Structures are given as C-alpha cells and as structure tokens.
Amino acid sequence: MSGIKLPPEGIFVGSGVYPTDTDTLMCTMLGHYAWQCQYFGPMDMIDKIIEDNQGNVAQVWGYARGFSPRLIAEWFYALDEIGVKIPAPDWENCKNLIQSEYADVFEQYKDRFGAGLERFVREAKKRGLYTTFLYTSGETPWVRKMAETGGDHYLGYDFGERYNIGLNDAKEILAEAGELTLGALARRLMRKVREHVDERHEAGWGYVMATSANFSLDYEVLGGAEIPVVEDFAFPSLNLASGYSRGLYRQHNLPMWGSHLAHEHYAWQANSDSHRWDMLRASLYMKYMAGSKMIINESGNWFVEHTLAPDSPKLNVPQSARDEFGIMGWGEIKKVLAEDPARFKPYLEEARPYFADLDYNSPICRKYRQIISDFWDYVKANGTPEGQPEATVALVKGNCDLTSSRYNHNYALCGLYDIACKNPAWFQGTPERGWKLAREVFFPEVPVLGDYVNIHMSGTPYGQTDVISFAEDRVDAQFLAKQYKALIFTGWNTSSEKQYQILKDYVAAGGTLVISVPQLAKNETRSLDVSVDELVNGGDWTELCGVKVKGRGGHIYWATVPQGSDALGVEFPRRFGVLGVPLGDIEIVDPEIEILAVDDEVANPVVLSHKFGKGKCILINTWTYPGALDQDEGPGSVMGSAGLYGVVCRAVANANRGHVWITDDKKVPGKECRYICYSYFPEAGKICLFNIDFENERSFWLHGFGLHERITLQPGEFRMMDAPKTM
C-alpha cells in the first residue's frame, strides 16, 4: 500500500450509500419500526452524489436493506453487465421478492460475488469520485481487481462495529486462567481484530478502517486497523473523539484519521428544532478544523432512517404489522416473507401513503443534502488546511483502560454485568470519572441546544487537545517529548517498569507529567486497594516524583493551597471537598519539591511538583484515582470547576500553551472561551475559529506570536484566517 493521496480539495467528504429496496418491511421493533421506500441502482447513486453536490467520496455499505434478487444482483454481482436481467419486485403477483427465488442463478454466477463492488469503484472513478466500503465481502479476484482499478480513488475497507469485548470472552478467560484481568480482555480483542485484518490484507482490500463508538479504538489500531474513523454522535463528545483519533494518528504514524457522523440517529432533537440542523452544520466544521481528512455522513440525505426524534415521520406510519407478526428483525421478516409473501400486502398498502415523508424527496432528506452541499461548496472554495492542528497538551488513556466513551456509573466495563454484579469494581467508578472531569476542563459541554441536554458540542478553551494511548506501553518517549509539552493521566492505568522508564525519559526531556499514585500501580484486576508491592519500583519514585511511597495514609476532608501560593491559579483559603479520600503515606526525598495543595488541617501534601531533568512531574498524592477529586462543595466552590483535579489540569494547560491561544481577559480562558472552538495549523499557517453558541455572539482575545486581537464571532459563526508571523 502506497499511502493515502489526498484529493485536490485536501479532504474526503461524502456519505453512506446503501443498497435499498422499495416496499420492504425491515423491522417491527417498538422503537425502530421500518419500511424501506425506494430503490436506486448503483449508477443512480453515483449520479445523485454528483448532481446533489454531496462531496467526493461514497461509503458503500455491504448490508442490503432489502431482500429482492434484483437488489442483490445489481449491487453485488453486477449480473446486468453480462446480460442477466432480474425483474423488479412484483407485489401484485408476489414474485421476485426474495433472493431464494433465483437461487439457481446466483449459484451459477457465485464467482461474480463482488463484481458489483468493482463496478462501483470503476464507475465512480470515471466521475471523479472516491470509494470506500463498510461491512462488505467479495470473491478475492474481484477485490483485487477493485483495488487495482480504483488506484488512488479506492480508499479501503471498514470493519465498522464488528468487534467488542463480550461476556463469553470473560468466561473463557476465567476458565483458562482462573482470574479475569483487563490485560487478558485487551489481548483477546487485539487478537480477534488482527485475525480479521490479516485476512483482509491478504485478500487485497487495502487499508482497513475502524468505525464504532467504543473507546477501545486504541486496541483495534494495535490489532492492525490503520485508519480510525470514530462514529461521532454515537461517541458523544465531538472534540474528544477528534482528539482521540488525532492522537492515535500521530502516535502510530497512521495514513489518515476520519469522522463518521451518525447525526441522524443520535442528534435526538426534533426535526422541527433549528438547533438539530445547527448541530449538523457545526459538526462538519468542527471535524474540518480538528484535522479530520475524511468526513462521512452516515445517513439522512438519501432516505429517512431515524426514529430517535420525537417527530420522526417514521412514527406516523401505521404499525399494525407488529400486531400480525410480533416483533421481528430482518432475519425473521425474511423467513416469513419466503413462506407467505401475501401476508405482507395489506400492511404495505397502508404504509405506502407515508413514503413521501421518508424518501429521497422528503423535507428531511433535502435538508441534509443542502447542509452537506453548502459545506462542500465552502471546502471547494477555501481548500483544507494542510497537516494537523497544534496540540501541546495530551490526555493519557492508560494501559488497560477499557471504559466506554462516556462515564456512567451504571455501566459495567465492556458490558460485563454478570461479572460486575459479583464484583462491583467492574462497574465504572472513580477511575472512569476522571474522564468526565477532563471533559469538563478541555471539552466543556456548555448549554447551546435550548432546553435540550448537550452531550456533543463543546468549546476548546485550551486548544485542540489530543488523547494518546499507553495501551501495552507502545508509545515512544521521544515522540511524546517532541509533540507534547504536557501529559495528563486521566482514567485507569496499569503501569509497568517499562512505562515508568518512558515517563522518566519524557519528563527528563522537558515534559510536564500529571499522574496519581494508583496510576503508577501494576494492577490489572480492577482492585482499587493496591499495595505498595504493586507500585512500580516498589513505590520508590525518587527520580520521577521526588518521593518514596510507604503505604496508604489517612483520609482527608478538605484540600486547599498553601498560604502564599498561586501556582494552581487559586489562593488560600479556597477549599476543595468534602473529599473523604486517603492520601499516600510518602517520604519526600527532594528537599526542593514544591507543594501545590495540602489538606486543610495538618498540611499533609496532596499535590506535589518535582523537577526532573528539563521537565517536572506533578504527583496527585491520593490513594484513589483523580476521578475521586470531583467534589467541590463548600467555601469558594464554583460551577463547572471539575474539582481539585480540574484546577490542576487548567493550571497545567495555561502553563503549556501553544503558539496560539484564547482568553477572556488577556490572562486565562473563562466563561466566553468555553463556547469557542479554535485550532492553529502550523503547516498551513491557518487559524480556525468557531462559536458553538447558536443564539449569542461571543467575544474573546486571540493571542499569538507576541500580539493579541479582540475577536467577536456571531452565533454559529465559523471563521478561518491566516496566522501571520506577527498578529
């Protein structure tokens, strides 16, 4: 594979393309009752992408939304190319409805499975379009021909949501080893991914992409996936997802990273609410300015698929087929259709009058196409900033961190509820809550959707922030030191002697590290009561942290800062608590260590800063993960503080700014900056600014290169500007 060659526009923009049949009942589930209401052939879809200005790439899905032999023959076998004509579905006579009616034809031409995919690549390339596939299969000769024919216009294959860590995995590990560990689960996931990726590479599918909303994308990359394409909106925080993808891209020198926008399903707002469409438009620009070089809109522009909105037109369709057949999925419906298709006719007749609100010409689909078209016009007129935006601070996703993309104390890790009910440590807890606090600081989800809860949109008050992974400790200290001024450990981490050396090398080279006591433990069993023996180096962190850990200390109630200190941006008597957490019982070895926070009774050190080499390590001296420091109720507490951990994060971010930054008052980011996304592209010399508030203008100071400028952005305004050497 020779690498991804970007198009003239500098970015791939497109949509999912689905083989669909008209007049097809697909599902009778309570919340997902679904009729497919139109058919477009492969060439029709290529034409519509161009005619409707929907970008330069098609993501072709391998899951057919329909059963007819015509659909399968044209999209996957291209039988019409060799003169084999299969008629359209005939509901009047209940013929040509399912593939089994032409079983002998498909058997005769089984070696052509994949010819339809090759044709799509070939014809799309003729029209200047690029192609990628999701959930597809095909005979190897066609796959190899497809890649050869497509050349630079064929981008690769995406295995989507194929992999996770399940209960059967956990039970097998328990049976084999007698103990369930995070590391064993992670290795099982990597092995499954590797087997599939190797098979796809051998068959000639080219680059393998991974699209899902899970937070285990780092292990999928270690398993061989080469292009992360997070399922945004299903993965709630757009900016966190970008930072995660961008961090993996940089860390593993990947060909590209992208975004798969599942807005139609996960926007959740009414179609009549203007903010639903503001959010779609904003997501396109937020991914563009975050450095994504592929943006795929999952659905919505060709037919209405969603039901997760209070006014979805699919909810108006009569659902009496459920009374007849019960709750059925695709497989069950296909079986009943094969046995007695006439049973479906009366329900089809009552559904057809509603198809106009669901099909290509419906108001919702036209709205999707218009927003995508407007964005594509902007890209064609303005290009795409080369390279990636500057990120000087990175959040660390620790080794064996198998949490989900959003903190929820009701969630069991990896969905292992049977395990968690017996051992509650397998529910999300204080380790995972650290991610919630980090989002509050670096990706604050401010109220911008009227009365609706916002879990997607955030400003970037401290700039674009990457997420890098210490999964299996496959990260290079030299890369870290060159790329990031500061690393902040956030959630679970299973440490190791190797990792400890990496961290030492990073700090010695000039980096700033933020880490807590349990994040330097070698534990991978989910036990939150670690012993000194489990700490790396036996708790002797003289070099990295300037202390020796002797054991678990006493609990404290309030934390504060030492009198006369403003190193964390707050002053005594500001208090944080009531915490109720145990400290580490430590021996301070470095006489010049700086105490940043203490308990408010006898001044035991809670946060310490130790210089090592050219850098420093900030140790959070609690016997709990940083997520336990979220309590901020009492004297001086403020909304959205993210507790003591948040104060530490903000202080580190302010001290490690990039070439461009924003503030409310020429000093630090405040309330206004929480509504502003910004990025600086050093390679392109471009600054991007976006106001995620759709109702109010926002004003702030833009700083860089020794100068500053007052900027006001109108509601929802995106602006790209040159970054002169002196602003």
N, C-alpha and C positions, 0 to 999 in steps of 0.2 A: 504494500500500500504506500502510495507516494505522498500522502498528506491531503488535507482539505484545501482546495483553492477557492478563496472567496470570490463571489461574483463582483461585477463592476460596482454594484451598489454597496459592497462591503458587508452585506448581511443577507442571510436567507430568511425570507418571510413567506409564510404560507399557511395552509390549513389541512386538517384531516380530510381525506377523501374516502368515502365509504361506498362499497358495492351495496346498493339497496334495491328492494323490490317494492312496487306499489301493492296496495290491497293485502298487506301481510300483517297479521296479528303476531306480535313478537313476545308479549309478556302480559300476564294478568295480575301481577303483584299489586298490592294495595297502593303503594306509593309510586309505582312505575308501570302503570297500565300503558301499553304502547302499540300503536299501529304505525307501520311504515306506509308512506302515502305517495311515493313517486319512484320512478326508475330513470336513471341516467346511465348510458353506456360509458365506457372508458373515454372515448373520444369526445363525448358530450362534456364530460367533466373537465378535460383539458381545455376545451373551448371556453367554458364558463369561467375558469380561473383567469384566463386572459381577458375575456370580454368584461368581466366584472372587476378587473384590476386588483386581484386578490393576492398579489405577490409573485414570487418567482420559484416557489417550491410546492410540491404536493407530497403529503404524507399519506401513502396508500395503506389502508387497513386490510388485514387478511381475514378479518371476521366479517362474513357476509351477513347483512341484515335482510335476510330473505332466504327462501328455500328453492326458488324455481330453477329448473335446469338452464333456462336462458341466462339468468344472472351468473350462475357458476361457469357456464360455457364461455361467455364473453369476457368476464373479468379475469378468470384464472387459467382457462385453456385456450382462449382465442380460437375457438373452433370455426368461427365465421371466416377467419383468414384462409382456411383450407376448404371453404365451401360447404361446411356442415352448418345448416341452419336449424336452430331450435326455436319454435314459436313462443310467443309471449304467453304468460298465464291466461287461461281461459276459464273464468269463473262461471260463465254461463253453462258450460258443459263439464266443469270441474276437471279440467285436463291441464297438463303442463304446469302443475303446481309444485311438484317436489322432484328432487334430483333422481330419486329411485325409479321414476317412470322412464328414464333414459339410461338406466344402469348399464345396458349393453354398449351404448355409445361411449360413455365415459370409460368403460373398461377397455374398449377398443383403442381409445386415444389417451390412456392413462399416462403415457410417456410425455404428453404435452402439458401436464400439470406444471404451471409456471410460465408457459408461453404467453399468457395474458399479462403477467407482470413484466416480462421482457418487452412486450409490445408497448406497454405504458411508458416505460423508460425511453424506448426508441422514439415514440411519437412526441412525448413531452420535450425531449431534447431538440427535436426539429423545430419546436415552437419556442425554444429558449428557456424552457422550464427545467428545474432540477427535481429529482425524485428521491424519496426515502421511504422505507417500508416499516410497518409496525405489525407484529403478530403474523407475519406471512411465512409460507413454506412453498417449496417448489422442487421439482426434479433438478438435480445438480447441473446437468448440461445447460438448462435454461438460466439457472442462477449465474453460471459463469459467463454465458453469452450476455446476460443482462448487464453485468458489471463491465464487460468488455465494450459493449455497445454504448453504455452510458458514459464511460470515461469520467471526466470531471463533473458531469451532470448527474451521476449516480452517487449518493452520499452515504448509503449504508442501510443497515437493518437495526431495528429497535425491538428489544425483547419485552419492553413495557413492564407490567406488574407481575411478571411470571414468578418472581422469587420472593420468599419471605422466610421467617423462622417460625416453625409451627410446633404444635404440641407433640406430634409424632417424632419430630427431631429431638425434642426434650426427653421424651420417654425412651428413645433409643440410646441417648447419651447416658441416661440414668441406668439403663440396663447394662450398658457396656462398662461404664466407669464407676457406677455406684454413687456418683456425685454430679450434680448439674452445675456447670460453670459457664460464665459468659464467654470465655475463650473458646470452649468447645462448640457453643452455638454459632459463634462468628466463623470458626473454621468450617463448620458444616455448610454455612451459607456460601462461603467463598468457593468451596469445592463444587457445589451444585452449579454455581454461576460459571465456573471455569469449564466444567464439562460441556455446557451448552455453547459457550463462546468458542471453545476449541472446535466443536463440531461445525459451527457456522463459519469459522475462518477456513477450515479445511474444505468446505463446500463452495467457498468463493463469495460469501456475502459481503465481504469487505469490513469496513468499520462497524463495530457493534455499539449501539447506543442503549442507554438505560433510562426508562421513564417510569417514575412512580412518585408517590407522595411519602414514601418511607424515609427514615433518617439513617438508613443503613447503606446509602449510596456509596460511602467510602469503601465498604467491604465488597460491593459489586464492582467497583473500579479495581480493587485488589484481585478480584476474581477474573478480571480481563476486560470488562466493559471500558470502552475507550472514550466515549462521548457522553457526559452526563446531561440529561435533558429533563430536569425536575418537572413534575406535574404541578405547576403552580395553581394556586387557589385550593386545590386538594391539599397541597402543602401550604399551610395558611399564610405565613409571612412572605410576601414577595421579595423583600430585601434580604431576609435571612436566607431564603432559597438561593438568591443570586450570590450571596457571599459564600455559601457552602459550595456551589458549583464552581465558582471562580477560584476558590481556594484549592479545590481538587485539581482543577485545570493547571494552576501554577505549580502545585506541589508535585504532580506526576507528569508534567510536561505533555499534556493531552492535546489532541489535534484541535479541539474546539469545545465550547460548552454552549448549551442552549436552554430554551424555555418552552414548555408545553402548557399553554394556557387553557385550563379546564374551567374557564369563567362561566360557561353556560350552566354547568351543573352546580358550581359552588359559590356563585355570587349571592344566591339565596334571596335577593331582594325582588320586589315586584317588577315586572317588565314595564309597568307604567311609571316607575320611580326613575327620575332622571339620573340619580346617583348610580344606578346599576350601569348605565352606559358611560357615565363619567369614569367609573372604575375600570371598565374595559379599555377605554382610551388610555387611561393613566397607566395601566399595566403594560401596554405596548411601549410607551415612552420610558417607563421605569426599567424595563429589561434592556432596552436600547442603550440607555445611559449607564447601565450597570456593566456593560461589556458583552452581553449575550450576542453571539453571531448567528443564532438561529432562533426564530420565534415562530412557533406553530400554534395557531388557534385550533383547539381540539374540535369544536363543533359549534353549531348555531347558525352558520351562514348558508348552509345548504338545506337543512330541514330542522324543525324544532324537535329537540330530543329531551330537554329538561322537564322535570316535574317538581323540582325543589324550589319553586317560587309560588307565592300564594295565588297568583293569577295566571299560572301556566295554562295556555289554551288546551293542553292535553287533558287537563282536569275537567274540561267541558264535554269531552267525548263520552257518550253513553258507555257504561262499563258493565253492561248486563251479561257479557260473555263470561264474566267471573262466576255469575250465578249458575251458568250452564256447565262450565268446565272446572270450576275451582281455581285455585292459584296455581299458575303454570309458568315455567320459564321456557326458553327457546326449545330445549330438547323435548319437553313434554308436549308442547304445541305441535312440533314437527311430527311426533308419533301419532297424535290424534288426527292431524291433517292427512297423514298417509292412510289411516284406517277409514275415515269417512269425511272427506272434504266438504260435503254438502252441509254438514252441521255448522260450518262457519258462515255460510252465505247470509243468513238473516242479520248477523252481527256486523258483517261487512257493510251491508246496505244501510244500517243505522249509523255507521261510523263515517261513511264517505262524505256526507254533507259538511263535516267538520274539517276535512282535509285542507281546505283553503287557508285555514289558520295555522297549518302545520308545515306546509310545503315550501318549496323554493321561493314562491311569490308572496309568502306571508309577511306581514309587517315586521315581525321579529327577525326573520332571516335577512330582510332588506336592511334593517338597522345594523346588524352585524357586518354585512358586506360594506356598508357605507363607511363605518368606522375604520375597518381594515383598509379600505381603499384610500381614505384620507391619510392614514399613517403611511401607507406605501408611497403616496404622492410626496409626502414630506421626505421620506428616505431618498427617493429618486432625485429630488431637487437639492438635497443637502448632503447626501452621502452618509457614511457611518464613520465615527472616529476610529482611527486605526488603533490596534492594541487593546490594552485593558486599563481601566481606571486605577489611579494610585490608591493603595490601601496600606497604611503604615501600622495599623493595629489588626491583629487577628485573634478571634476567639478560638480556643482549642477544644475540639471534640476528642475526648480522651480515648485511649485504648480500651476496648470492650464496652464502650458507650453504645448500648443497643436501645436507647429510648426512641420514642416517636417524635414526630416533628413538632408536637405541641404538648406542653405539660398538662397532665390531667391525673390527679391523684386516684381516680377511679380506674385508670388504665393499668393493666398488668403488662410488664415488659414482654414484647413480642407476642402479645395476646395469650400468654400462658396463665390463664385464670385458674386452671386446676392446680397448677404449681403454686400460684400466689395465695390461693385460699389456705393452703397448708403452711406456706412460708411468706408472710406479708411483706418481707423485704423485696419480693419480686413485683410488688406494686410500685408505681412511680412514687418517689419520695423526695427527700432533701437533695440527693444528687441531681435529679432531673429538674428540680425547682430552680437550680442555678441558671438554666437556660431561659426560664421565664424572666428572671431578673436581668439577664444580659439583654434580652429583647427590649425591656423597658428602657434601658440606657441607650443602646445603639440602634434599635429599630422600634421607637415608641409608637404604639398603635393609638394615635390620637383620634378623637371623635370627629369624623368627617362625613359620615353617612346618615346624617339626620338622626332619627330615632333608632336606627339600626346599629347593632354592635359591629365594630370594625375589627376584624382579625387579619386583614390582608394588607392594608395601606399603612405606611409609616414614612416618617422623615428619616434622614440620615444625619443627625446633628453633628456627628463626629466623622462624617465622610463615609465612603464605601468601606465596609469592614468585612474582611474575609473570615471564613471558617476553615481552619486547617485540621487535618486528622492525624492523630498519633496511633491509628489502628495498626497493630502489630509493630509499632515503632518504626514504620517505614517512612521516615522523614529525615532529611539531611540538615544538620545544624548550619552548614554553610549557606544553604538555600534560605533557611529561616533568618539568618543574620543579615543576608543581603536584601531580603524582601520586607521584613517587618521590624519596626522599632520596638514593638511590644507584643507579647503573647499573654493571653488571659485564659487560664484554665477555668472551665465553666461547669461541666457536669461530671459524670462518672469518669474515673481513670484508673486503670490497672497499670501501675508503674512497673519498672524493671531497672536493673542496673544499667542496661544499655540506654534506656530512656534518660536516666539520671545523667549519664555522660553527655547525651545530646543536649540536655538542658544546660549543663555546665558550659559546654562549648558555645552554645548560643549566647548565654549571658556574658561569658568572657569576651566574646567578640563585640559586645556593645549593646546587647538587647536588654529589655526590661521584661521580667517574668513575674506574673501574679499566679500564685498557687497556694493551696491549703494543705494541711497536714494529711488528711486521708487521701488526697490526690497523689501522694507520694508513697502509697501503700501498694504492695504487690497482690493484694486480694482480688480475686475474680469470682467469688462465691456469692456476692451481694450482701455479705455480712457488713453491718455498719459499726461493729465493735472490733476494730482492728487492734492488734497487739503491736508492741514495739518491734517484735521479731519480724512482723510483716512489712515494716517500713524499709524502704531501700536503704542500703548501707547501715542497717540496724538503727536508723534514726540519727546517725552521725552526719549531719548536713553542714559541717563546719565551713566547707568551701562554698557551697551554693547559697546557703541561707544564714551562715554565721551562728548557728545554734546546734545543740545536741538535744534530741528529744528523749526524755527519760520515761515518759509514760503519759497516761491520761490524768489531767489535773481536775480541779474543782469547777463547778458550774458558776456562771456569772449571770447577772441580771441586766445591767446596763453597760454599754460601751460608750466611751467618749474619746475626745482627743486630748493630748497633754496640754496643759496650760502653756500658752505662748506659741503653740504650733499651728500653722495654717497649711501644712503640706498636703492635706486632703481637701483643701478648699472650704473647710468649715472650721469653726473655732469653739473652744470651750465656752460655755457649758453644754453645747449641743450633745444630746444623748441619743443612742440607738438601742431600741429594745421594746418590750422586755424580751431578752433573748433566750435565757434559760438553756444555754449551750455550755458544754465543757470545754475548757482550754486544754492545750498541751502543756504538760509539765516540762519546761525546757531549761537548759543551761545556756546562757548567752556566752558565746566564745569570742565574738568580735566586740571589743570594747567601744568601737565607733559605730555600732549598729544604731539605726535611727528608729525610734518608737513612734509609730504613726497613730496608733489607737490603743487605749488601755481600758480595763474595767474601772468603773467609777467609784470603787470602794478602796482597794489597796493598790491600784495602778498596775496590776499584772498585765504584761504585754499581750495585746490582741492582734495587732498588725505591726509587722516589723519590716524594715528595709535595710538590706545588706548589700554593700558594693562588692562586686567580684569581677576582677579583670576590668574591662571597659564598661561593663553594664551593672545591673543590680537585680536582685530578687526580692520581691515583696511577698512575704510569707503571712498568710492568714492563719494565725495560731489557734485554730479551733479543732476539736476532735470530731467535728462534723463538716459536711460539705458546705460550700458557700451559700447554697440554697437555703440553709437554716438561718442566714443573716438577713432575711427579708423583713423581719419585724421592725417596724418603725412607728411606734405609737407612744407618744409622750412628749416631754418638753422639746420643742423645736421641730417636731416631725412635720413633714410636708407631703402633699400628694405626689405620687409618682417617683418617690426618691429611690426605690429599689433597695432601701436599707443601707446598712454599712457597706455591703458588697457593692452596691451601686455607686456609693461615694468613692470607693477605691477605684472602680472602673472609670468613672468620669475624670478623676484626678490623673490617672494614667493616660487616658485618651487626650486630655488637654496638654499634657507634657510631651506627647509624641505625635504632634500634628504633622501633616504632610506639607506640600508646597502651597496648597490652597485650603482655606478653612472658612467657616462662617461663625458669627457670634450675634447675640442680641445687642450687646453693649460695648463692642470692641474688646471685650475681655473673654467671655465664655459663652457657649451656646445656652440659650434659655428657652422660654416657652415658645417664642416665634420660630426658632430653629427646629423645633420638634415637627413642624409642618413642612420642612424644606428637605427635599432630596437634592444632593449635589454630587458631582463627580468631576474629577480632573484627569484627562488623558494626556500624560506626558508625551507620548509618541506623536500624537496628533496636535498637541497644543490647543486642546479644546476644553472648555468648562461647560458642563450641563447643569441646569437648574430647573427644579420642578416644584410647584406649590401643590401639595396634595389636598389642600383645603378648597373645596369646590364652591364655597359660598362667600369666603372672605379673602381679601388681599392680605399678603404677609410681607413685612419689611424686615430686613436684616442687613448685617455688614458682611461683605465678601472681602476676604483678606488673601493676599498672596504676593510673593516676590517683593516684599518690603512696602507695599501700598495697600490701601483699602478703599472700598467703594460701597455706598449705600444703595441697596437693591430693593425694589418693590415688585413683587410678582402678583399679577391679577389672579382671581380664583381659577385654579386648574391650569395655570399657565406653565408651559414648557419653554425654556429658552436655552439655546446653545450659542456660545460666544467664544471668540478667540481668547486665548490666555497669553497676553503679551509678556515679554520678559520683565517688564515693569508695568504693573497695573495702575 
